[in-house]
């Protein structure tokens, strides 16, 4: 139990001094319970739900993008590049299967550039490895 004493300090100013009664120890003190307000108790759960749903949606979108990108690379990149290279070289180009892909390099399996009626030369290679820099224009 605390008692409040009033003392006169030098200069005539009253000050309150708190003193603890020695018969009352700190171990017998009742715990103070702090009950959160209703608004405070509901707010974290609401934030957790939004974060969990938002994070789940972002992860689902990322997973879908990666899977669809992988299928595009495996199924559509080789035929698309064959068409573009054939148009550029004015010759039929057959690329092998996609073996490796990164942001700076792509590798195809056994590939060939077919001969034409005007040019009997033919090129066959065990692998076509192309390195490029996507940052350069």
Helices and strands as residue ranges (DSSP letters): E 2-8, E 14-20, G 26-28, H 38-72, I 73-77, H 78-89, E 93-94, E 98-101, E 105-108, E 111-113, E 123-125, E 128-131
